[in-house]
Every structure is written in C-alpha cells, then in structure tokens.
C-alpha cells in the first residue's frame, strides 16, 4: 500500500525537528527561546509542528 503524500510530509517534518534536537539546535518557542534538552519535549514539538498531535474525536453526542 503506497504512503500518502501527507503522511510522507509529516514524517519528514518530524525527522527534520529531531535532527535539530540531535544537533543541539532545537529551541522551544522562538529561535531566541531556551534550548530543548529533554527528548520527550523534542518529540512533542515535532508532533505539534507536523500536525500530528491533534486528537481525533468521534461525533459529538447530545444530551439524552
């Protein structure tokens, strides 16, 4: 099954951010913000930038 273009782009963005973290160049917030030292924080930033951190919700259920 071929990968979707969107999925490849998201993985590429995550890869780019994690490379920045490995090189010690990843900042939290803006480029002047503090450096990221925690791997879990780097993963959270990568997922957020790639748009993968949004929770998928089911249909809204009304009151019964």
N, C-alpha and C positions, 0 to 999 in steps of 0.2 A: 504494500500500500504506500503510495507516494506521500511525502510530507507536504503539508500545505505551506504556501508561501508565508503566511502569517506566523506559523509555528517556527519556521526557519529564522525569520526576523527576530522573534522573541528570544530564541536560543542564542542568536548572535549577539543581541544586546546584553544578555546575562553573561556571556563569555567575555565580552569587552569590559564590563564592570568588574568581573572577578579578576581579570588580568590587571586592571588598575589597582585593585586591592593587593594582589600579589607583589606588584612593583612598589607598593607603598605610596601610591599617588591618589588614592581614593579619599575624597573629603565628604563629610556629612554636611548636607545643605549646600551652600555655595562653594565656589573654589577657594574662598577665604576661610571657610569653616574648618573646624578641627578635623584632624586625620582620623580615619576609621581604623581601629585597632582590633576589633572583635569580628571574627569571621561570620558569626550569625548576623551581625548588623550589616555586613557587606552583602550577604545573601538577601536580606530584607530590602536593601536599596536596589539590588539588581532586579529582584522580582517586581518591585514597585515601578522602576523605570521601564521594564518590559511590558507592564500592564498585566502581569500575571497574578497580582495579589488581590484582585477584586474577587470577592466571594460570589459564587453563583447561587442565586436564590430561586426557590420554587415560586409558583404562583401565589399571590397574596390571598390569604384566606380571610373572608369577612367574618363578623360575629355570627354565631348561630343562635 
